[in-house]
Amino acid sequence: MKATPVVVLCALIFPMAVSAQGERIELPTARFATGDDPARSRLDFDDSGWKEISTLANYEKQGFEGYDGWSWYRIHVRIPASLKQSSQWQQRLSIYLSSIDDVDETFFNGVKIGQTGRFPTEPGGYDTRWQAVRLYYVDLASNQVRWDQDNVIAIRVYDGDGGGGFYRDMPYLRMAEIVDGVQLDASRTTYRFAPGRVTATVHLANSFPVDLDGQFSYEVYDAAANRVLARHSRGLALAANGAAQVAFTAPERAGIVLRSRYIESTSGKSMVAEGPLPYRLTPPEAATPRINGARVVGVRPGSPFLFRIPATGRAPLTFAARGLPPGLGLDAATGIISGSVAQPGDHTVTLIVTNRLGRATGKLTIRVGDALALTPPMGWNSGNAYGLSVDETKVRASADVLLQSGLAAHGWTYVNIDDGWEAEQRAADGGIESNAKFPCMNALSAYLHERGLRFGIYSSPGERTCGGFLGSHGHERQDAETYARWGIDYLKYDLCSYMELMSKTPTLEEHQRPYLLMHDALSAQPRDLVFSLCQYGLLDVWRWGADVGGNSWRTTGDIEDQWASVRSIAAAQDEPASRRAEKDGGQLNGRAEGQVGGAGRVEQADPVLPVVHWQNGRDGAQGVLAVEDARDHHEADGDGQCFGSAW
């Protein structure tokens, strides 16, 4: 049975924490310098001339405004031998480095102890993990710790854009407890819904190379009624570097909280976690037909047209359309309208959807002219889900979920590849090519279009993208021609390294130039590509985005998983919203890219959980699904072996 798309309100289970930690040493300051030199990792490196800054705020707020690229922190700390007595286990030192923007490589007394993210110089290219918590360990058997002496934690950092370095909360070190290795892996928590009930399966993992035996207990708490609804306990052994699953069922409504605890038997130490359980807000879909989605769609004369009628109801559904202009046809089984219209003008089409239980009708205006994206494009983007590890298999699977979940039946039709698809070098003639992860873009395009979905791609006006891949600088017309040949429908054009080609205080003309250039290249193609400006709202892009041919534009920088970030972005939308273009359409403000769950934590088995409308639908944790009906936004306003035809 096809899953019903729902709005689910939830938060992931909070990360587990030791219920009673021992003594800890805080690390409030560090010595800091820009640039890169491997010698800086050494214990005996002379950093006496470096600037001392706080580890509680980005370095850009401490005298290094606007700096992006390589830098190093060096934290000097005297670790007393008495610290060992604060733990019963006495086998590992735990080093908590909060969060670091964007990528870090951390050394303890000259020995590498961990890395989060991937540097631009590494195979696969730049992969930011700016949101991740940095928690590293030092094995005491390695004799790396210099007890009662100076120790150095050296952190190599690469920041691609925006604020860089430490942020979030206080870094510290302490002795690890044996139970520290137990983690409730929120990214693998799954949920199944039945009327009035939710069943959650949580994954407990032991990241330490030691067998554990203990007791796992949980209780289901009703915060609204202030009472415990259920309480269970069981013995649970976790093999070294092993994992176990625990399933439980709870009422599906607001205010239901899961409280869990794992008590390790030899130490008596425990790990605890607490968090609200998800519940659905969207009512069940009716079995009778219902037409959702856009009521107007734009296309240029002669360009390929594709529109999947978004409709719900018990299958099978049968589709019909009255008043289609010459050149367009409808597949009655799939509801996909395709073809091309030669003459400009508005065409009002009556859509009809039937099943054995009833019939629904609706009007669709096909506007043949110069304006595209008359309503916000809605769909999925690979960026937060997979970062630079995106590949064709993941994109196809995500497209399948749009269909299987019913999201496409509510107007979610764009499947957009973010950065990471580009080959390392251009072809001999200068053409852009895809890398081995995307062996045939035409075939992928055909796969999506056959299902009534649209295909989006990513590039930059700079020489390099934000992930360090090839940008379009100097090849704009060539790349636009390639995108058209591949059957691309949407281009996200990310400023990234182009900022290096601009003056220190760029003028409006400098900001507009690269987007005008690509717009002209796209306009010359025999197919329509929605043009999305991604330049973080600089110089009030909502005032001039339409002047450079943009169909949508971001009005802010990235969103962070903190309420302060959400609040500040929301508060900044008054002026962009007041200046939203309405006369001609196709000119849309795009707020910060939305996200459910943590970046890069989506399992391939459940690859896409899109949220937020228009530019970038984002992945989240398994089982957490958010959907908005498209009408909420729309009514108001290769080689010889690479086959696949672009419609």
N, C-alpha and C positions, 0 to 999 in steps of 0.2 A: 504494500500500500504506500502511496506517495505521502510523504510527511507534510503536515500542514504548517506553513510558515507562521510564526508567532513572534510577538514581542515578548522577550523574557527579561525580567528585571532581576538582576542578581549581581553578586560579587563572588569572585573565586574564593575558595577556602584560603584563608591567610596562611603564609608560610609558617611552618612550625618553629617554635622558639623554646630554648631550654628554660624550664620553669624556675630554676635557681642557679644562676651563673656565679662563678667564682670571681675573684679579683680581676680587674681589667685595667689596662693602661691606655689612657686616651691619647690620641695623636692629633692635636688641634692645629699644628703648624707644620710646614715643610719648607725646605729650600727649593727654589724654582728657577729654571732657566729655559728659554726657547732654544730651538735648534735640536740637532740630533747627533749623538756621538756614542757608540757602543761602550766606550771607556767609562761612561757615566754610571754604568751598572756596578762597577767595582767598589769594594769596601773602602779601598785606600784612595779613591778619587778625591781630588781637592775641590770642594764646592764652597769654600769659605767666602768666595766673592759673589755667590748667588743671593738673590733676594728672598727673604723669608716672607711667606704669605700664609693665609689661613686655608685649611682644608675643608672649610664649611661653605665655600663659595667659589664659583668659577674664577679662573685666573683673569678673565677679561674684565671682571669687576674690581681687580686689584692692580691696575696699572698696565694691563696688556690688552687694552680695548682693540677689538677688530682683528686680533691675531688668530690665524688658523694655521694648522700644520703640526710640526713635531715640537715636542717639549718634554722636559723631564722634571719629576719631583724627586727629592731625596729627603727621607724622614730619618732623623737620628733619634735613637731611643735606647736608653739603658734598661736592660731587662734583669731585675734582681733574681737571684737563684731561688729566693723564697717564693716566687710566683708558682713554681712547680708544686708547692704544697697546697695550692688552692684547688687542685684537681685530684681525684682518685686514680684517674687513668694514667696521666703523666707520660703520654706517648706523642702528643702533637701540640704544636703551638698554633692557635687560630688567629688569623690576621684579617680583620674586617675593614675594607677600604671604601665602604659606602658605595656611591655610584660615580663613574668617571665618564665624561663626555669627550671622545666617542669610544676609542679603542685603547686598551692598555696592555702592557707587558710588564710584569712585576718580578723583581729580583730581591732576594733576601741575602745580604752579605755576599753579593756577587753571583748567587745561584738563582736561576729562574725558577719561580714557584707557581707561576700561572699566567694565563692570558685570557682576555675576554674580547671577542671580536676579531677582525682580521685587518691587517694593515694594507694600504694600497700596493705595497711592494711585494706582497705575498701572492702565491698562485690563487687564482679565483678573484683577486681584487679586494678592494675595500669593503668591509662588512661591519657597519657600526653596531654597537651594542650599548648605546649610551644610557639606556634605561636599566640595564642589568645591575644587580648587586654584586660587588666583588668580595668574595670570601675565599681566602686561600689558606693553606695549611703548610706547616714546616714539620717534618718528621724529626723528632728529637734524636733518633738513632743515627741521623746523618751528621750529628755534631756541628750543625751550622750555627746554632745559637751560642753567642758569646755571653755567658752569664756574668752579671755584675760588670759588664763592659758596654761600650758603645756598639750598637748594631745599626745597620743601614737598610732601610726599605727603599729601593730605587724603582721608580715607576716611569716607564717610557710611555708617552701618550701621543696619539695622533687625533687631531680634531679637524673634521672636514668642513664644518661650517657652524656659525652661531657660537654660543657659549662653549668654553672648553675646560676640561679638567674636572677636579673634584666638585661635587655638589651634593645635596640631600641632607646628610646628617653626620654625626661625629665618627670618624674612623677610630679603631681601637684594636688592641691585641689582648689575648688572654689564653690561658691553657684550655685546650679542647677537652670536652667530656666525651666519653665513649658513645653517648647517645646523640652527639652532634651530627653523626653521619645519617641519622634518620630524617628523611624529608618526605613530606606529603606533596607529591608531584601534582600541583594544581593543573598543569597543562594537560594531564592525562585523565583528569576527572571527567566522567561521562554522566549524563542524566537521561533518564527515560521517563516520559510523562504518561500518566493515565488519569482519567477523570478524578480530580481531587487529590492525586498522589504524585509524588516524584520519587524515583529510585535513583540514588547516586552510587556510583562505584568509584571509590577513591584508591589511589595507588600509593603505597608506602614503599620507599626505596631506602636502602642502606648503602651509602656511598663510601663507607670505610671498609678496608680489607680485613675485617674481623667478624666472625659470626656473633649474632646477637639473639638473645632470648628475652622475652618480656611479655607484658600484658598490654593489650590495646583495648581502650574503652571509649565509648562515645555516648553522648546524650543529645536528644533532640529537644530543644527548648523553644517554647512559645513566648516571645518577648511581649506580645500584646497582652497575654493572659498572665504573664509572669509565673509560668509553671513548666516543669519538665514533663514532656509527653512520653518519652521513652528513654530507657537507659540500658545499655548492654556492655558486656565485657567478655573478652576471650583471650586465651594465650596466643602469642604470635611470635614465631621465630623468623628472623631475617638473616639469610645467608650473607657471607661477605660479598659486597657489591651486588647483592640480590634485591628482590622486591616481592611484594605481596599485594593482593587486592582485598578490599573489604567493601561489601555492598550493604546498603540500608535503605529503608523506605520511610518517608515522612509526609505529612500533609503538604499540599501545594497551595500556599497562601502567603501573604506578606507577613514578615515578622518571625519566620521560622529560622532558627539558628542551629547550626551543628557545632558542638563542642567536643573535641577529641583529645586524647592523651595516650602517649606510649611511655610506659615505665620499663626501663631496662633493669633486668633482675639483679645483676651483680653490683651495680652502683646505686640502684634506687633512684637514679636521676630520670627525669621525665622530659619529654617534648610535648608541647601543647599547641593546639591550633583552634581557631574559632572563626566562623564566618557565616553569613546568611546563605540560605539555600534559594535557588532560583524559583520563580513562579511566572506563569504566563499571564500576559495582559490582553493579548488578542483573543477575541471570542472565536470559537470554532467556526470554520467556513461552512456556509450553507451548501447543501447538496445540489440545489438548483443553480443554474448558470448565473454568473455575474461578470460583467466586463469591467476591468480595472484599467489603470494606466493613463497614458497621455491622450488628450483630446485633439491635439494638433501636432503635426510633424512637418519639418521643413526638408526640402531637397532642391538641389540646383537642376535646371533643365538639362536633360540628357544624362545625368549621373545615375548610377545604380541605386535603386530604392529597395530597402528591406525593412519590414515592420512585422513583428510578431504580435498578433492580437493578444493582449494579456487578459486572460479570462480564467475563472475558477468555476468549480462545479464537479459533480461526480462524473467520472469518465464512463464512456467515451463522449467527448464533445464534438459537435459538428459546427463548422464555421461557414458563414456566407457574408458577402459584401455587395451592396447595391450602390451604383454610381461611381465605380472605379474609373478613373480616366484612361483613355487609350494608352496601351503600353504596360499596364499593370495587370497582374493576375493573382489569384488566391488559391492556395492549397487548402481545400475544405477540411482535410484531416488534421493538419498541423496549425492552421490559422496564420500561416506566413504569407504576407503580401510581398511580391517582388516584381522587378522589371525596371522600366525607366519611363519618364514622361518628358516629352520634347518641348511642350509649350508652357510658359509661365502662367501662373494663375492659381486661384484657390479652388479646390475640389472637395465638396462635402460628401462623405461616404457614410452610408448606413451599415453598421456592423451588426451581425446577427449570430448569436451563439445558442445552440440548442443541445439538450440531452433528453433522456426519456422522462425527466421530471419537470421540464419547463423550457423557457426561452427567455433570452435577454437581448436587448437592442441598445445601441449607442451610436453617437455621431463621432466621426473622425474627420478633421480638416487636413487635407494634404496640400501644403502650401509650397508651390513650385516657384522658386525665386532665388534670392541671394542669401537668405538667412537660414542658418543651421542652428541646431540646439535650441529650439524654441521653448523647450522645457528642459529641466536639469537632467543630464545623462546620469542614469543610476546603474550601479553594477559592482564589480569586484576588481581590486587591484592587488597585485602580488607583493607589494613592498613590505608591509609589516608582517605578512604571513611567512614569507620565505626569504626576504632580503635578496642577496645576490645568488642564493642557491636555487632560485626558480629555474624550472626546466619545463619542457613541453608536456611531460606526463602530468606534472602538478597543475599546469594550466588546463589541460583537458579534464582532469578530475574535478577541478574547481568549477569549470563550465557545467559539468554533469550535475554538480550539486545545485547550481542555480536552477536547473530544470527539475531535478528530483525533489528538491525541498519545496517547490512551488513559488520560489522567489521570482522566477521569470514570468510567472502568471500574474505577478503584481507589478511588472514593469522593470524589473532588474535585468538588463540585457547586455551591459557592457562587460567584457572580459579583458582586462588591461594588464599587459606585462610591464612591470616597472623596470628598473635598471638590472643589468646582468645578462642580457640576451646577446650582446654585441661580440663579434669576433675580435681577436687581438689586433689584427691588421686589416686594412682595406684591401680590396681586390686590386689587381694590376691597373685597372682602369679608374681606380679611385672609389668604386662603389662600396657601400656599406654591406657587410655580410653578417649573418647570425653565426653564433658559435656552435660547438658540437651538441650543446644541450637543446638546441632548436634546429634539428637537421633540415627541416623543410617548412619555411614560413607559409608557403602557399597551401600546403596540406593542412596546417593548423587553421589557417584562415577559412578554408573550405569546410573543415569540421565544425567551426563555430557558425558560419553563415548557413549551413544546411539545417541548423537547429534554431535559426532565427535570432542568433546572438551576434553582437558586434565586437570587433577586434580592436583593441587599443595598444599603443606602444609608447616608448619613452625615449627621449634623447635630450641633448643640451646644446645650446648655441656655442658653448665653449669647446675647446679642443678635447676635453675630457668630461665625462659625466661625474656626478657626485661619488659614484662607486669606482671611479678611475678607469672606466671604459671609454671607447671612442665616442666623441661628440660629433656634432654636425658642422663645426666651424670650417668654413671654406668649401663645404660640400652640400650646402642647403638644397639647391635644386636637384642634385644627384640623389640625395637621400629622400626627398619628397617623391621623386619618380619611383624609387625603390619601394617606398611605403605603398604607393598607389598600385604598383605591380603585385605586391603581396596581398592586396585587399584590405589594407588597414583603414579603420574608420575613425580613429581618435589618436591624437598626438599630445602627450604631456611633455612640455618643453621646459626643462629645469635649468635655471640660470647657472648654478654650480660654478665651474671654473671660468665661465665668461667674465666673472667679476674681476679676475686677474687681468683682463684686457681693458678694463675701464679705469678711469682716473680715480684718485683717492676719494674725491667727492664727485661722484658721477652726476652728470646733467640729465635732464629728462630725455633729451635726444639720445644720449648714450644708452639709457634703459630701453628706449623704444626701438633702436636700430636693429638689434638681432631678431626681435619678434616681427618687425615689418618685413625683414628679409625672408624669414621662413614663411610668413603668411603669403607673400607673393609667390613663393615656390609651391605652396600647397594649392593656392587658387588656380595655378596653371595645370593642375592634374585633372584627368577625366573622371574623377570620383571625389566624393565629399569626405573630408577629414575634419572632425571637430578639433579646434585648436585651443588647447588649454595652457594658459600662461602660468608657469610655476616660478614666481620670483618673489614670493613671501610677502607680498603686499607693499613692496618698497615704492617710495614716492607716490603713495596713494594710487595704486594701479587701477582702482575702480573708477578713477577720473579719466583714464586714458586707454584702458585695455581695449575698448571697442575701436579706438582710432588706429590700432595696429592690427586689427583683424581678429582679435581674440574672441572666442565664444564663451570662455569662462576664465576666471583668474582667482588664484588664492589671495586672500586679504590678510593673512597672518603667516607667521612661521609655524613650526611643528607644535603639536599639542603634546603635553607630557602627562603622565599618569598621576597628576596631583590636582587637587581641587583648585588651587591657586591658578594653575595654568588654564583650566577650563573656564574659570570665572573671568580671568583677564581677557581671554579670547572672546568670550561672549560680550563683555563690556565694550570691546573695541569695534562692535559691528554696527553701531548706530548710524555713523556717517555712510559706510558702504551700503547699508540697507536703504538709506534715504535716497541714494543716488543710483539705485538699481535701474537699469534701462528697461523701459516697458513699451516704448513706441514700436520698435522693430523686432524685439525679442532677440534671442541668440546671444545675449550679453549677460552673463551670470556671475555673481559673486560666489566664490568658493571659500568657505571658512576652512580652518585648519583640518587636516586630514583626520578622520575619525578612527577610533580603534576600540575593540573590545578585547580585553585580556592583554597579555604581555606579548611583545614583539617576538617573532621567531619561535613561538611555542605551539604551533599547530601541527598535529599529527597528520600524516598523509592519508590515514584512513578516513579522516573527516576534514577535508582540506580547505573548506571555505565557509565562513560564517559572516557574510557581508553585513555591514551596517552603514549608516549615514548615506545621505543622498549625494548625488552628482560626483565630484571628481574622483574620490578614492574610497570605494568600499574597502573595509579592512577585516582581516581575520581576527579571531580571538580564540578562546579556549574551546575544547570540544563541548558540544551540547549547549553552548550559550548562543542563542540565536536571536537577532534583533532584525525587524523588518518594518519598513514603512510602506504603505500603499502608495504607489506612484501618483494616484489621483490627489493625494494630499499636497503634492507639489505641482502637479501638472495642470489642474483645472484652473488655477489662478493665472495663471499666466499662459634561382639556383641552377641547378644543373639538370641534365636530361633525366635523372632519376628522381627528381623532386617534382611530384605531380600534385595537382590541386588547382582548381580554377577559382579565381576571385570573381564573385558575382558583380 
